[in-house]
Amino acid sequence: MRNMPIDTTNLAFVCVSPPRPKLVNQETGEIKMDKNGDAVYQVGLSCSNAEGRVDLLTVQVTGDPGVTLGQVVTPVGLVGFFWEQTINGERRSGVSFRAERVVPVGAENAAAA
């Protein structure tokens, strides 16, 4: 799986869906864990550029990022990756997003220190 780094320099992000654990199985409620055994969360972000284009992204991050609905945030280390799966003979594909962390704007440098 190849990660594609995303340059967020000229983009603005707002939390539009609060963080929640990513489920492996919705029937059992099993939560997805990373390779270190930490829970993976997903947070919905709106992403806009200077020209006014807006996209919605669901970003996966290890641990609860602690951001709230409506908060302006920065996804640090944002990458996209292509996925493909076949279920019951139906092929599906897309791009998913992952970040090292999602922090309120202005906190990205403090979080790295």
C-alpha positions as CSV (number, residue, x, y, z in Angstrom):
1,M,0.0,0.0,0.0
2,R,1.5,3.3,-1.0
3,N,0.9,6.4,1.0
4,M,0.6,9.7,-0.9
5,P,1.5,12.7,1.3
6,I,-0.9,15.7,1.1
7,D,0.4,19.2,1.2
8,T,-2.1,21.0,3.5
9,T,-0.3,24.4,3.3
10,N,-3.1,26.1,1.4
11,L,-6.0,24.2,2.7
12,A,-8.4,24.9,5.7
13,F,-10.0,22.1,7.7
14,V,-13.0,22.2,10.1
15,C,-14.2,19.3,12.2
16,V,-17.7,18.4,10.9
17,S,-18.1,15.0,12.6
18,P,-16.6,14.4,16.1
19,P,-14.0,11.7,16.6
20,R,-15.3,8.2,17.2
21,P,-13.6,4.8,17.3
22,K,-13.4,3.1,14.0
23,L,-15.2,-0.2,14.0
24,V,-13.8,-3.4,12.5
25,N,-17.2,-5.1,12.8
26,Q,-20.4,-3.1,13.4
27,E,-22.3,-6.2,14.6
28,T,-19.9,-7.0,17.4
29,G,-18.7,-3.4,18.1
30,E,-15.1,-4.5,17.7
31,I,-12.8,-1.4,17.6
32,K,-9.9,-1.2,15.1
33,M,-6.5,-1.2,16.8
34,D,-3.2,-0.1,15.3
35,K,0.0,-2.2,15.4
36,N,0.8,-0.9,18.9
37,G,-2.6,-1.9,20.2
38,D,-4.0,1.7,20.4
39,A,-7.5,2.4,19.3
40,V,-8.0,4.0,15.8
41,Y,-10.4,6.9,15.6
42,Q,-12.0,8.5,12.6
43,V,-13.0,12.2,12.4
44,G,-14.9,13.9,9.7
45,L,-13.3,17.1,8.3
46,S,-14.4,19.6,5.7
47,C,-11.4,20.6,3.5
48,S,-11.5,23.9,1.6
49,N,-9.1,25.7,-0.7
50,A,-8.7,29.4,-1.7
51,E,-10.9,28.9,-4.8
52,G,-13.9,27.8,-2.6
53,R,-13.9,24.1,-3.4
54,V,-15.0,22.0,-0.4
55,D,-14.6,18.3,0.1
56,L,-15.5,16.1,3.0
57,L,-12.8,13.7,4.3
58,T,-13.0,11.0,6.9
59,V,-9.5,10.9,8.5
60,Q,-8.2,8.0,10.6
61,V,-5.9,8.8,13.5
62,T,-4.5,6.7,16.4
63,G,-6.1,7.7,19.7
64,D,-8.9,10.3,20.3
65,P,-7.7,13.6,18.9
66,G,-9.9,15.5,21.3
67,V,-11.2,18.0,18.7
68,T,-14.8,19.2,18.8
69,L,-17.5,19.8,16.2
70,G,-16.9,23.2,14.4
71,Q,-13.3,23.5,15.5
72,V,-10.8,24.6,12.9
73,V,-8.0,22.0,12.9
74,T,-4.8,20.8,11.2
75,P,-4.3,17.2,10.2
76,V,-0.6,16.7,10.8
77,G,1.1,14.2,8.5
78,L,-2.0,13.7,6.3
79,V,-1.7,11.0,3.7
80,G,-4.1,9.4,1.3
81,F,-3.9,5.8,0.2
82,F,-5.7,3.8,-2.5
83,W,-7.8,0.8,-1.5
84,E,-9.7,-1.9,-3.4
85,Q,-11.8,-4.8,-2.3
86,T,-14.2,-7.3,-3.7
87,I,-17.2,-8.4,-1.7
88,N,-19.7,-10.9,-3.1
89,G,-18.3,-10.4,-6.6
90,E,-18.7,-6.6,-6.4
91,R,-15.5,-4.6,-6.8
92,R,-15.1,-1.3,-4.8
93,S,-12.3,1.1,-4.6
94,G,-11.4,4.6,-3.3
95,V,-9.0,6.7,-1.4
96,S,-8.8,6.8,2.4
97,F,-7.0,9.3,4.6
98,R,-4.9,8.9,7.6
99,A,-3.0,11.5,9.8
100,E,-0.4,11.3,12.5
101,R,-2.7,13.5,14.6
102,V,-5.5,16.1,14.2
103,V,-5.0,19.2,16.3
104,P,-6.7,22.6,16.7
105,V,-5.1,25.3,14.5
106,G,-2.2,26.9,16.3
107,A,-1.5,23.7,18.3
108,E,0.4,21.8,15.6
109,N,3.8,23.2,16.5
110,A,3.2,22.9,20.3
111,A,2.1,19.2,19.8
112,A,5.3,18.5,18.0
113,A,7.5,19.9,20.8
